[in-house]
């Protein structure tokens, strides 16, 4: 906003108008000062005092009440005001002032630049007016309609400043008090007056301000009264507002005087030290609801106060109280002092002109040119919460977003796209795992394997075929083998063949660990491997139930092996069999070589075991290693209470996801079953077999599934489609359950479980940030830029945080939440920019015509 400074000085019969603004720009004009204005002003003042001749807050008369005079002073006052303003405005519309008026009025036209569009949202203009001598200063300059002959694009407001300003003011007052504002109210001599209305009006601010009254009381001696006033002004806690009610008057040498008791006055110069202390401790605004305050205002602004509101003329007690109540009502609504004073004057002019004519011309606001208009800021938690409450449109939008954040299908869709973006980010930034050989070997029984084995019906899978695969793996010294087939139905001859192959692998000097599939049935029971095939005393079991693309977690309560996830049990077997054997002690090597094991030795599958292998493993980890099997790989491996609680609401809060942003070749090595059977024991494909978890699983044939055909075949996730396209793999139709288990095994073994933060939580955070930014930068382009930049930074951080900290921060719904607060500001700015062009064109056209 452009700040204009207009200095008006009278020299003999001429007035010099000097306008300055910007970086050194200035205009000047000289006008003849008609004596008729001075005469009309004196006539108006005489009639004004005659109408308001009693109960004035000045020393015109001591006491009395309004009584019907023999002369109709009301009508005369209205006529006198009209004649004065007519002559005054006619003089100010002089052609000599056209250029000055045009420059001020034209500043309301918004500039069409990216950087100034912010300023166009408020086209009000403040003109800081300085007048000399005081006879010129008494005129009602606030009534000057500077922009009357120009496009009405906003208000032009007159703000007065003294001729002399020796002290600077604080442009940004320190927030030393984060609570209520503090008001010092000095009540002076009440001779002929009644301050009850003033007290009531000031106390109306008690909800938002701390108020202290100081003043004369019967029986209080004058020295003590003056000491009380000085002590209150110099209070170390400081004041925000100084208020005075009573009689006052102008003085040339002492800066004005205040009647603080009957027949007792105190001058501004007397309390100057205390006023300076009060200013240093935060005093910004002073209101003198008393008469003839021009020199008071000049002297206080000269001391460095930000704003001072005074009455230039004597003011009637009732008018002063009506003005005060309206003015403080504006402050209570957190308006600044300028808006509050303008509102109070408009109220006197529009609502009270018949009762109190001409009083709207009397109040004036003096301001230090370097100060920000004072206002009582909202404070407290309740006020903060009130400002955060959504509007009707915001509430509707937030309700929709909340519903979407609680909808699992929507969450699944957003999650899939989010992981796709993460995969692209990984690829672009080359942040891929540094792993030479995957720890999972996936043996896929696909259509080609079924055809080569001449299996007519792969459901259930031929047990002899599974036995042949196990024999091949045992011959290659596989350490951990998982079977992603449910072996719960008896097939007598085939079962014996399969059992024999499994037992042969277990009986080897370095036994193979087996993990078999289990499934929860419709009766809440568990379908497990037949005891004729494998015993829980020398094997593990794990369920193969899937929950879309979320990790299956260890139950909160202690449970049997069958209730543990298949992927977790394979990772546990790998940990016990591979990593525990990687650095055995010398004694342990000797015991392992001789086959002797005691209770402190690592558990291993033994056909003659009398206790469950899973129980032995749990006891070993707890007793020998001090480890909890549930959190062996990560604390997130175990089902958390908040996740379990969210199940009751149909949610999956904080449940780790399968991270498809990692390319599949880093997760598992894929070998078709037929290729395994045809390969040599020492073939390159099997050279890392002893350091891998082997998983035998369906490879995408149409009959794969426990209950329904094709149940084990899933639509390929978007992130994997991206990787397949990047690697130019042949077109695939399905993503199998075996591959999903391979991903989960990988995540457990690498102790990296990605935790998704719930959309609902981030929506709540976005509401606070968006609303806070919108309130702090309301209606300004900076709000849009700040939120857009913040959203972009958040997106980049969330992408990197996913990789470095395994935390998934949602983006779409939080960004949509922020847009609720961006769009209204953006639309308003665009409309302003569009209308600004039309207004400027129209304004310049009108200005050209005026010339």
N, C-alpha and C positions, 0 to 999 in steps of 0.2 A: 504494500500500500504506500502511495506517495504521501509524504508529509509536507504540508505547506506551512510556511510561517509568514504571516501578514502583519506588518508593523504600520500603524496609523498614527501620525503625529500632526498636530495642529500648529501652524505658524501664522500668527495674526489671523487673516481671513481665509487662509488656505489650509488644506489637509493633504499631506503627502502619504500616499499608499505605496508601500514597498513589499512586494511578494518575492519570496525566495523558496527554492525547493531543489531537490536532487543534488547534483554535484556542481554547485556554483551557479545554477540558473537563477535569474531574477528578472523581475519586471517592476516598473514604477509608474505612478501616475499622480498628477497633482490636480486637486479639485478645489473649487471655491466652496468654502463652508458657509452655507446660508445661515444667517442669524435666526431665521424662522424656526430652524430645528431647535436651537437653544431656547427660544421663546416657547415653542410648543412643549418642549420637555418640562420646562419650569411650570407651565400651566397644568400639564398632566400631573406632575408631582404634587402641586398644591391641591388639586382636586382629589388625588389619591389619598393624601394625608387627611383631607377633610372627610372622606368617606370612612377611612379606617382610623378615625381620630382617637379611639379608645383601645385599651388593652394591646398597645403596640409594644414590641420587644425592643424599644428604644426610648429615648428620653423626650418624646414629644409631649405626652401627658402621663401622669403617674398612674392613674387608675380610671375606671369607668366602664361602661358597657355600651354596646351598639344600640342607639335609639333612633327612631325615625326622625331625620332632620327636616326643617321646614323647606329646605331646597332639595330637589331630587338629585342628590349627589351621585346616585347610581347611574342615572342616565347621562349626567354630565361626564362621569368618569369613562363610560363607554365611548362617548363622542370624543373626548380628549385623547383617548388611546388611539381611536381610529384616525384622527387628524395627525397625531404624532407619527404613527407608523406609515401613513400614506406619504407624508412629506419625507420621512426618513428613507423609505424604499424608493421613492421617486429620485431622490438625490443619488442613491447607490446604483440606480439603473442608468446613470449618466454614461454617455458614449465614451467618455475618457476612461471608464473602468471596464469597458467591454473586454479588452484583451486579458485583463486579470481574471475577470469572471469566467471567460471562456477557457482559460488555462486550468482553472480549478474544476470547472464542470466537466471539461473534456477528459480529465484524469479518471473519471468513472468509467470511461469506455475501455473494455478489456483489450489488452494487446494480444495479437494472435501469434504467440510464440509458445513453444513447449514449456518454457521455464516460467512463464507468467500466467498460465492458465489457472494456476492455483489462486492467484490474487483476484481473479474475476468472480469467484464465488461470493465475495463480499465487496460490493462496489461503494460502500460508504467511505466518505473522505473527511478527514479531520483537518481543520484549519486552526493553527495555533495563533491566536490573535493577541497582539500587544498594542495597547492604546496609551497615548500621552497627549495632554495632561489628563488629570482625573475627571475633568468635565466631559471629555470625550469617552472616557472609560465607563461613565455612568449610563451611557446610551444602551438601548436593548439590542446589542449586536447579535444575540442569539436568534433574533427574529429575521435576520437578513436572509432573504431567499436568493442565494447566489445562483442557483441553477434553475431558476424559474423559467428562463428563456431558452433552456437547452433540454435535450432528452432526459427524462426522469429515469435514471438508471440506478439511483441510490441516494441516500441522504448526504448532504453536506452539513457537517456539524461544526459549530464554533466552540472552540476550547480556549479559554483565556490563559495567558501567561504574563508574568510581571515584566516590567522594563528591565529590572535588575535581578539577576539570578547568580549569586556568588557561590553557591554550594551545589555539588552534584548529588544525584540520587542513585540509589541502587536499582539497576535495571532488572536484575534477577534476585529478589530478596531471598535470603537463606531460609530454608525450611527447618527452622529451629524448633518449631512446634508442630508435630504431626497430628495434633488433636484439634480441639475447638479454637476458633479465633478468640481474641481477647479484646474487649471493648471497655474503655474508660469513659464513663459518662459524668461530666461535671455539670451540676445544676446550680446556676447562679442565683442572683437576687430575684425572688418571685413576687416582688411588689407589683400588684395589679395583674399578676399572671397566675396561671394554674398549670403546674407541671405534671398533673396526673396523666394527661394524654401522652406526654413525652415518655414518662416512666413506662406506661403500658406498651407503647410502640417499641421502645428499646428492649423491654423484657420479652417481646415476641420473638426475639432472636436467641433466646436462652437455649433453644434446642441445638443451635449450631454455634453458639458463642458463649464464652464466659464473660460475665458482665460485672463491673464494679461501679457503684455510684459514689461520688464524692461531692460535697456541697455544704452550703450554709444551713445550719439548724439553729433555732432559737436557743440562746444561752451559750453558743460557741463564740469565743472571742476571735477577733480578726487575725492576730498573729498565728494562732493555732490553725485557723482555716487555711491561711496561705501555706503553712507548713504541710498540712495534709495534702493540699493540691500538688505542691512541689514533690513531696514524697511519693505520691501516687504516680505522677508523670515519670519519675526516675525509677520506677519498679524494675528490678533486675530481670524479671520474666518478660518484660516488654509488652507492648500493646500493638494491636493491628489497626484499631480505629480509635480516634479521639472524638468525643461528642460533647458539644456545649449547648446548653439551653439557658436563655435568660436575656438580659439587656446587654447590648454591646454598641460600640460606636467607633467611628474613624478617628485616628489621630495621626498627625503628619510626622511626628518625630519618634514615637514609641511603637509604631507598628499596629496600632489599634488597642482598644481597651475592653475588658470584660467586667461587667458588674457582678461580683461574686457574693455580695451581701448588701443590705441597705446602706446607701451612701458610701459604698466601698468598691473600688475598681482595682483591677490588676492589669498591667499592660503586658503586651507580648514580649517586650524587651526585658521585663522583670523575670519572666520564666523561660528566657531563651536557653540558659544552660540545661534546664530540665528537658526542654523540647529537643535539644540536640542529642541528649542521652536517649530519649525515647526513640528518636529517629534511628540512632545507631542500633537500638535493640529491636527494631522491626516496625516502628510506626510508619504507616504509608498513607493513611487517609485521615483527614479531619473534616468534621461536619459542624458548622456553626449555625444552629437554628435560631439565629438572632438577627438583629438589625444592622444595617450599614457595615458590611463586612469586607469591603474592598481592600482596605489597608491591611486587615488581618490576613486575608488570602495572599496578598503580595508578599508580606513579611514571612509567612510560613513556607511558601514556595522558595523564597530566597534562602531559607534555612536548609532546603533540600528535601522537604516532604514531597511525596509523589503527586497527590491530589488534595485539593481543599475545596469544599462546597460551601458557599456563603449566600446570604441574601444581600443584594446591593442596596436595597431600600429598606425602610422600616417595614416590618411584617406584623400582621395581626396575630394574636396568640392562637386563635382557632385555625387560621390559615397555616401557620407554622406546624400545628399538630397534624392537620390533614396532609400537608406535604410530607412531613416526616413519616407518617404511617405508610404512605404510598411508596416513598423512597426505600424504606427498610423492607417493604414487601418485595421489592425487586432484588435487594441484597439477599433476602432469605431464599429467593429462587436461584441464587448463585449467579445473578447478572452482575456485570461490572458496574462501577460507580457511574460511568457515563450513560449506559443504558438505563440504569435506575433513575438517574436524574431526569433524563429525557422523558421517561415514562411518567414520572411524577408531574412534570410540567405539562405534558399532554393531558393528563388526568385533570389538572386544574383548568386547562383551556377548554376541554371538551365536555367535562362532566360538572365542573364547578364554576363556569364562567358567569352564570347568572347570580350565583351566591357570592362569589369572590372575584369580581372582575379585575383584570389587569395583573393578578398575582402570578400568572404564568410567565410574565416578563421579568420577574424579580430574581429567581435563583440563577446562580452562575457556577460553573465548574472551572476552577483553575488547575492547571496541570503542568508539571515539570516536563519539558519537551523530551527528555530522555527516559521517561517512566512508562511502564506498562499500566494500563488501567487496573485498579485494584478490584478484586472480587473475593468473596468468602468462598473458599474452595470446599467442596464436599469432603467429609472425613468419615472415618469409622468403617467397620466391617459391614454394617447394615447398608450404608450408603454405597459402598463398593459393590455389594451384592445386587443392590437395586439397579445400579448402572449396568451390571452384567446381564440382567434379566432380558430374555429375547423379546423382540417385537413379534407381532402376529405372524408376519411373513417368515421371520427367522424361526419361530416355533414350529410352523408347518414344515419348513424345509428340514429342520433338525429332527422332527418326528419321522419323516421319510427316511432320512439317513440312518437314524437309530434302528428303524425296522429292517433296512437293508443290512446293517451290521450284525443283526441277530438272525438273519436268514442263512442257513447253512448252504443252500445252493448258490446264493450270491457270494458267500464267503469262499466257497470252493472255486467258483469262476474267477474271482479276483485273485485268489491265491495262485492259481495256475498261471495267470498272466503276470503276476508279480515275479514268480520264479523264472518265467520266460525272460523277462527284462533282466533278471539277475544273471541268467546264462549268457545273454548278449553282453552284459557288462563284463563278466568274467572273460569272455572271448576277446573283447576289444582291449581290455587292460592286461591281458595275458596272465591273469592270476589263477592259474590252474595248479592242481596238486603236484608236488614233486615226488611222484611214486613211480618206480621203475616197473614193478610187477604188482598187479592187484592181488589182494589177499583172499579173494573169492574166486573159485573156479566153478562156473555154472555148466553143468552137464544137462543139455536140453534134449529131451526126447521129442523130436519134431516129426512132422509127417514123413520125411524121408527116412528117418530112423525106423518108424513104424512099418513103412513099406519094405525096407531092406530086411527087417526081422520077420516079415510075413505075418504080422499080428492083425487078425481080422477085426477084432473089437478091442480097442485100447481102453475101454472103460468096463471094469477096472483094468489097470495096467497089468500086463502079464508078469507074474512074480518071477518066472524063470529068467525073463529078460532083465529084470532088476538084479537078479542074482548074478547074471553075467557081467553087469556093470560093476557090481561090488567086487567080484573076483578080479576084474581088471584093475580096479583102484587099489585093492589089497596087494596085488602083485607089484604095483608101483609105489607101495609104501605110503599110501594116503593116511594122514593122521586123524583128520576129522571129516566125517561124511554125514550129510543131512539128506533125508529122503522126504521130498515134498509130495508124498502120496499117502493117502489115508489107508492103512492096512488093517482095517477093523473087521473085514468079512473073511470067513475061512475059505481057503482053497487048499484042500488037504495035501495033495502031492506037491503042488507048487510052493505051498508054505514050508514044507520040509526042505525043499531045495534052497529056498531063500534063507531059511533059518540056518542051514548048514553053512552057506557062504558067509553069513554075518558072523557066526560063531568062529569060523576059521579065521576071519580077520581079527576078531577079538583075542584069539589064543596066540597070536604072534608075539614074539619077544617085546616088540613095541606095539601094543594093541591099538587098533583103530577105534576111535570114539564115534559112536553112532547117535544121531538125534533123529527121532521119528516124529511124524506129524500127528497132531491130535486136533479135534474139532469139537466145539460146543454144539450139542444137539438141541432139538426143540424143547426138551424137558429140563433144560438147564444142567443136564449131565454132560459127560465128556466121552467122545468116541476116541479110543486109543488103539495103539498097535496091539495085535493079538499076542497073548503071552506065549503062544507056540512059536512065534517068530522072534520075539525079543523080550527080555525081562528088564524091568526098571532097576534091577540090582546091578546091571552092567551096561545100561544105556540111558540116554536122556530122551525126553519127549518134549515137544513144544507145539503150541497151537498155531494154526496157519490162518486164523481169521484176520480179515483186512478191514480197515476203516478208511476208505478212500485212500488218500495219499498222506495219511498221518502215521507216525511211528507207533507200533504197539509197545506198551510199557509194562514194567514189572508191577504186579498188583501191590497194593499197600499192605495187605495182610500176608503172612507166610502161607505159601500154597505149595501144592505138588508140582512136579516138573511139567505135567501135562497142561497146567494152567499158565505156564510161562510162555512168552512169545518164542516161536521157532528160531527167529534170528538171534534173540538174546541167548538162547541155550547153545546155539552154534558158536557164538562169540565166547561164551563161558568155557565151552569145551576147548576152543582154540587157546584161550588164555591158560588153562590148566595144562594142556598137552604140549603146546608149542612154546609159549613164552616161558613157562616154568621149567621146561627142559633145556632152554637155550643157555642158561648159565648155572647148571647144578654144581653143588659142592663136590669135592673129591669123595667124601663119604657117601653122598647120595649116588654118585656114579658107581661106586662099588656095590651099593645095595641094589641099584637097578640092574647092574650087570649080573649079579647072582640071583636076582629075582626076590631078594629078601626085602620086605617092607614092614615098618612098624607103624604105630598109630600116628607118628609125627611126619610120616612120609607122604608124598603127593598121592592122592587117590587116583586109581586107574581102573578101567573096566576089567573085572575078573569073573569068569563064569561061575565060580564057586562062592561068590559073595553072598552074604545073608542079609545085607542091608542095602537100602536104595543108594545108588551111586550119587544121586542129587543130594541126599542128606549128608553123605560123606564129604562131598565137595563143599557144602555150606559150612560144615564143621571145620574143615581144613582151613578155609579162607578166614574164618572167624578166629580160630584158635592159633594158627601158626602165623597168619599174616595180619591179623587185626583188621580185616576188611569185611565190609557188609556186601554180600552178594548182590543186593538190590541196587547198590550205587557203585558197583565195581568199576564201571566204565564212565559214569557221569551221574551226578545227583539228579539230573533230569531224566535218567533212565527209569526212575521209579515214578509211579503215578502220584502226582501232587494233590494235596487236599483241595486246592482251589480248582484244579482240573476236574477232579471227581465231583465236586459240587456243581460245576458248570454242566455236567452231564444231565443233571436234573432239569436244567433249563434248555436242554437241547443244544448246548454249546460245546466247544472244544478248546476252552481257554488255556493257553500256555502249553498245549500238547505239541511236542516236537513234530516237525514235518519231514517227509522224505525229500532230500535235497537233490532235485533233478537238475540243478544248475551245474552240477559236476558231470562231465561227459561220461557215458557208460564205460568207455574203455579204461577209465581210471578206477572204476568200481569193481568190475568183474571181468574175468577172462571167459569167453564163451566158446564152448566146444559142443557140437552136436553129438548125441549118443553114438550114432553109427561111426563117427570119426574116432571116438575114443576106443571103440572095440577093434577098429582096424589099425590103430596106431601101435607102434612098438613101445615097449616099456620105457626105453630111454629116448623116446622121441622128444623134439624140442618143445612140443606143446605141454609135455608133462614134467619138464625139468624142474619146475618150482612147486611140484605137487605137494611135497612134504611141508612146505611153508604156507599152504593154502587151506582154506575151508572149502570143501567140495559140497556142492548142493545139486542133487539129482532132482530135476523138476520138469514139468510139462513144457514143451517148447512151442506152443501155439497151435496145436492141432485142435480141431473144432469140438471134439468130445471132452476136452479137459475141463474138469470141474467136479466138485464133491456132490452137489445136489442137482444142478442143471448143466447141460452141455454148454460149453463155452464160458462157464462161470469164471474160469481162470484167465480168460483173455480180456484185456481192457483196452479202451481207447488210448492211443499213445499220448502222453502228456505233451503240452505245447513246447516245453523246454527241451524234451528229448527229440521232438520233431525238428527243432532247430539244429540240434547236434547232428542228427542223422543227415539233414540236408547239407550242413557244413562239411561233413565227412564224405558226402556223396555216396552214402550207403544205398543199397537197393531198397525200393519202396517196401515198407512193412505195413502189415494190416493191424497187428496187435502188439500190446505190451503185456508180458505175462506176469503172473503172480510170482513166479520164481525170480524174475528180474527185480521185482519190488523187494522180495526177501533179501536178494543180494545187496541191494542198496542199504537196507536196514542193518545187515551184518557189517557192512563197511562202516556205517556211522557208529555202531557200537565199538567196533575194534579201534577206530581212530578217535574215539571219545569226542565226537563232534556231533552234537544234536542241535539243530537250528530251532530256536524257540520263537514262535510267532506271537507278537504282541496283539491282543484282541483289537479289532477295529473300533469297538465301542469305547475302549479306553482312550485311544488316540483321538477319537472324535471329541471326547470331553476335553482333552488337552487343546485341541484345535479351536474349540469354542472359546476357551480362556484366552488363548493367544490372539485369535482373530478379533474377538470383541475388544480385548485390551488395546490392540493396535488401532482398531477403528476408532475407539474413544480417544486415544492419545493423539491420533492424527486425523481427526474427523474432518471430512470434506476437503481433504488435501491430497494432492497427487502423491505426496510422500507416502501416504497410507498404502496406496496400491503398489507403489514401487517396493516399499518395505516388505509387504506381505508376499509379493511375487518373488523377490530376491530370497526372502526367508524360506519360501516353499522350495525353490530350486536348491538352495543349500541343504535343506532337510532331505530332499530326494537323493542328492549325491552322498550325503552322510549315511543315509539308510542303506544305500547300495554297498558302501564300503563296510559298514558295520555288520552287514550280513556275512561278509567274508571273514573279517577279523575277529568278530565277537560272537558269531553264530546267533545273531538276533535279527529277526525279520520285523521291520517297522512298516506298517501299512502306508500306502501313499494315496490311493485313489479317493477313498472316503474322507480322510483328513483334508486332502486338497479340496474336495468338494465342499467340505465344511467351511474352509477358509474362503471359498468363493462366495459363500452366503454374505460375507462381510465386504468382499472386494467388489462384487458386481454392482450393488447400489451406488457405491462411490464412483466406480468407473462409468456407469451409465450417466450419472449426474455430471461428471467431468466432460464426457463426450457431448452431452446436450449443451453444456455451457460453452464448449468450444465452437459448436455449430451456431448457437445463438449469438455468440460474441462477434462472429463475422457479420451477421446480419445487423446487429446493433451498431457496430462501428461504421458500417456502410450508411446506415440510416442516420446515425449521429453526425457524421461528416457532411452528409447531404443537407441536413437541417442547419448545420453550422454555416455551410456555404450559402444557403438561402438567406440566413440571418444577416450575413455580411452584405 
